[in-house]
Amino acid sequence: RLKKASEIEEWLKRGKIFVSNSYKSSNYGHQGAKIDSPQKRYEFFELTRLMEFSKFGFNIPQPDLNILLDVHPKISLQNASARNADKGTENDGHEKSDSYAAKVIQAFREIASYDPTWRVINCVDGDKMIPPTEIAEKIWETVRPYLPPRFENGSNSPQTIIFPQQNS
């Protein structure tokens, strides 16, 4: 983020839309899950935002919108196992722990409950994932109000810059 901050800022000034699978928000869930106290977790979130987004910190561009694709922890672990099996890789320690997965989703839900840039999209019906097309429609309906009006030339969308999630 810090390395790309000036480049992202320039894109935004030129009217481009920046979409990221994982910008700053993933840290909230995964680091927040390691903090047991809700008050200490809140303090961590606020300190992290101050460090990342303010002129007193790194001053990276702040998202206009964060979307939490809300999935029950057990389903999330099943999805990770299936994804890793498809890739021929093993689950990492975090992808094997029901309790850690529950803490991660709780941390994400907490930040989403008080940060006005967050929207939560429920991706399950009972104990099953809803179809990807329905999730995509929910995402589109959430994102649409943030997009500029259609261009005069009939184009549906401005040029979009997407950074896929980096595997570490």
C-alpha positions as CSV (number, residue, x, y, z in Angstrom):
1,R,0.0,0.0,0.0
2,L,2.7,2.5,1.0
3,K,4.8,1.7,-2.1
4,K,1.8,2.3,-4.4
5,A,0.2,5.2,-2.4
6,S,1.4,8.0,-4.7
7,E,0.5,6.0,-7.8
8,I,-3.0,5.2,-6.5
9,E,-3.5,8.8,-5.6
10,E,-2.6,9.9,-9.1
11,W,-5.0,7.3,-10.6
12,L,-7.8,8.6,-8.4
13,K,-7.0,12.2,-9.4
14,R,-7.4,11.2,-13.0
15,G,-10.9,9.7,-12.3
16,K,-9.9,6.1,-12.3
17,I,-11.4,3.6,-9.9
18,F,-9.1,1.5,-7.7
19,V,-10.5,-1.9,-6.8
20,S,-8.5,-4.2,-4.5
21,N,-9.2,-7.7,-3.2
22,S,-7.2,-6.9,-0.1
23,Y,-6.0,-3.4,0.7
24,K,-5.8,-2.6,4.4
25,S,-9.0,-4.3,5.6
26,S,-7.5,-7.8,5.8
27,N,-5.2,-6.7,8.6
28,Y,-8.2,-5.7,10.7
29,G,-9.7,-9.2,10.7
30,H,-6.5,-11.2,11.0
31,Q,-4.6,-9.0,13.5
32,G,-7.8,-8.1,15.4
33,A,-8.5,-11.8,15.9
34,K,-5.4,-12.0,18.0
35,I,-6.8,-9.4,20.5
36,D,-9.3,-10.8,23.0
37,S,-10.6,-7.6,24.5
38,P,-13.2,-5.8,22.3
39,Q,-12.0,-2.5,23.7
40,K,-8.4,-3.2,22.9
41,R,-9.4,-4.4,19.4
42,Y,-11.3,-1.1,18.8
43,E,-8.2,0.8,20.0
44,F,-6.1,-1.3,17.6
45,F,-8.4,-0.5,14.7
46,E,-8.4,3.2,15.4
47,L,-4.7,3.4,15.9
48,T,-4.1,1.4,12.7
49,R,-6.5,3.8,10.7
50,L,-4.7,6.8,12.1
51,M,-1.3,5.3,11.2
52,E,-2.4,4.3,7.7
53,F,-4.7,7.1,6.5
54,S,-3.9,10.3,8.3
55,K,-1.4,13.0,7.5
56,F,0.2,12.1,10.9
57,G,0.9,8.6,9.5
58,F,1.5,7.1,6.1
59,N,-1.4,9.1,4.5
60,I,-2.3,6.4,2.0
61,P,-5.6,6.9,0.1
62,Q,-8.5,5.8,2.3
63,P,-11.1,3.6,0.7
64,D,-14.6,5.0,0.0
65,L,-16.0,1.5,0.4
66,N,-15.0,-1.8,2.1
67,I,-17.1,-4.8,1.5
68,L,-17.2,-7.7,3.9
69,L,-18.4,-10.9,2.2
70,D,-19.8,-12.4,5.4
71,V,-19.5,-16.2,5.5
72,H,-20.0,-18.5,8.6
73,P,-16.5,-19.5,9.9
74,K,-17.1,-23.3,9.2
75,I,-18.1,-22.6,5.6
76,S,-15.1,-20.3,5.2
77,L,-12.8,-23.1,6.4
78,Q,-14.6,-25.6,4.0
79,N,-14.0,-23.1,1.1
80,A,-10.4,-22.7,2.0
81,S,-9.9,-26.5,2.1
82,A,-11.6,-26.9,-1.3
83,R,-9.5,-24.0,-2.8
84,N,-6.3,-25.5,-1.4
85,A,-7.1,-29.0,-2.6
86,D,-7.7,-27.6,-6.1
87,K,-4.3,-26.0,-6.0
88,G,-2.7,-29.1,-4.5
89,T,-1.6,-27.2,-1.3
90,E,-2.2,-27.8,2.4
91,N,-4.3,-25.6,4.6
92,D,-2.1,-23.3,6.7
93,G,-2.5,-23.1,10.5
94,H,-5.2,-20.4,10.4
95,E,-7.2,-22.4,7.8
96,K,-7.4,-25.3,10.2
97,S,-8.7,-23.5,13.3
98,D,-12.4,-23.1,13.9
99,S,-11.8,-20.8,16.8
100,Y,-9.4,-18.5,14.9
101,A,-11.8,-18.4,11.9
102,A,-14.6,-17.3,14.3
103,K,-12.4,-14.6,15.8
104,V,-11.5,-13.3,12.4
105,I,-15.1,-13.0,11.3
106,Q,-16.0,-11.4,14.6
107,A,-13.2,-8.8,14.2
108,F,-14.4,-8.0,10.6
109,R,-18.0,-7.7,11.8
110,E,-17.0,-5.3,14.6
111,I,-15.1,-3.0,12.3
112,A,-18.0,-3.1,9.9
113,S,-20.5,-2.2,12.7
114,Y,-18.9,1.2,13.4
115,D,-16.9,2.2,10.3
116,P,-19.2,4.0,7.8
117,T,-17.2,2.9,4.8
118,W,-18.0,-0.8,5.4
119,R,-20.9,-2.7,3.9
120,V,-21.7,-6.3,4.9
121,I,-23.0,-8.8,2.3
122,N,-24.4,-12.0,3.6
123,C,-23.1,-14.9,1.4
124,V,-24.9,-17.8,3.0
125,D,-28.3,-19.2,3.2
126,G,-28.5,-21.5,6.3
127,D,-25.4,-23.6,6.2
128,K,-24.7,-23.2,2.4
129,M,-23.1,-20.6,0.3
130,I,-25.4,-18.7,-2.0
131,P,-24.6,-19.1,-5.7
132,P,-21.7,-16.9,-6.9
133,T,-24.1,-15.1,-9.3
134,E,-26.2,-13.9,-6.4
135,I,-23.2,-12.8,-4.5
136,A,-22.0,-10.9,-7.6
137,E,-25.4,-9.2,-7.9
138,K,-25.2,-8.2,-4.2
139,I,-21.7,-6.8,-4.7
140,W,-22.9,-4.9,-7.8
141,E,-25.8,-3.4,-6.0
142,T,-23.5,-2.3,-3.2
143,V,-20.9,-0.8,-5.5
144,R,-23.2,0.9,-8.0
145,P,-24.0,4.0,-5.9
146,Y,-20.2,4.7,-5.6
147,L,-19.7,4.7,-9.4
148,P,-19.9,7.8,-11.5
149,P,-22.8,8.1,-14.0
150,R,-22.4,6.4,-17.3
151,F,-20.1,8.2,-19.8
152,E,-21.6,10.2,-22.6
153,N,-20.1,7.8,-25.1
154,G,-22.3,5.0,-23.8
155,S,-19.5,3.2,-21.9
156,N,-20.8,1.4,-18.8
157,S,-17.9,2.1,-16.6
158,P,-14.7,4.1,-16.2
159,Q,-11.3,2.5,-16.6
160,T,-10.8,0.3,-13.5
161,I,-7.5,-0.7,-11.9
162,I,-7.6,-4.0,-10.1
163,F,-4.9,-5.4,-7.9
164,P,-5.4,-9.1,-7.1
165,Q,-4.7,-10.3,-3.7
166,Q,-1.1,-11.3,-3.3
167,N,-0.4,-14.7,-1.8
168,S,2.3,-14.5,0.8
